[in-house]
Amino acid sequence: MNLVDANVGEEYIIKDIMTDDEDLKSFLFSLGCYSGEPITVISHLKGGSVVSIKDARYNIDNDLAKAISI
């Protein structure tokens, strides 16, 4: 399951980042988005999702959300 399929308001644990793009992995890591870290979907938008990671909120697009396995 990935973030696109996640329920709004529910906390999940990140299992893996499913991409071969090292820049994308580095970017997500800089946000605190890595394996074992809790993540909560605040809302789903037309082109992406608003997520909460480590008391910060980020707007991520659907391609990025699909790469985050929960």
N, C-alpha and C positions, 0 to 999 in steps of 0.2 A: 504494500500500500504506500502511496506517496501523499504529499501535502494537498494535492488537488482533490483527493478523495476524503480528506479529513473533515470531521465535524467541527463546526464553529464553537469555540469556547472550551473544547476538550484539550487536555494536556497530553502530549505524546512524547515518546523518547525517540530521538533520531537513531536509526539503525545504521544507515550508510549514506554516503553521497555517491550516487550512481552516474558518474561521468568520467570520461578520460581527459577532459580539459583541466589541466593543472592550474591555469589562471582562475577558473571558476571555483575549483576546490580551495585555492588560496583566499579568494574573496569571501567565500562562505566561512572559512576558518576565522578570518579577521572579524566577522560578525559574531563569532561564538557559535557558529552552526557546524557541529561536528558530532561524530558518533558518541552516543551516551548522554548527550545534552537534551534537556527538556525543551519542547517547543509547543506553542499554542497558536492556533489559527484564530485571529480576532474577527476577520470577515473575509468573505470571498468577493472579489470584484470581477468586472467583466474580463479584464485582461490578466488577472493575477490574484494575489491574496495579501492580506495584511497579517503578519505574524509577530509574535512576541518571543524574543530570545533574550535571556538574562536581563530582564526588566527594561528592554528597549524594544521599540516597534519598528518593523521594516515592511516596506511594500515590495513584494517580489513578483516577477511575472510568472506565467504558467510554465514556461520552459524550465525556469529555475525550480519551481515548486515540484515539477515532475522528477527532478534529479534528486530530491530529498526523500529518502525512504524512511518510513516510520513504522 
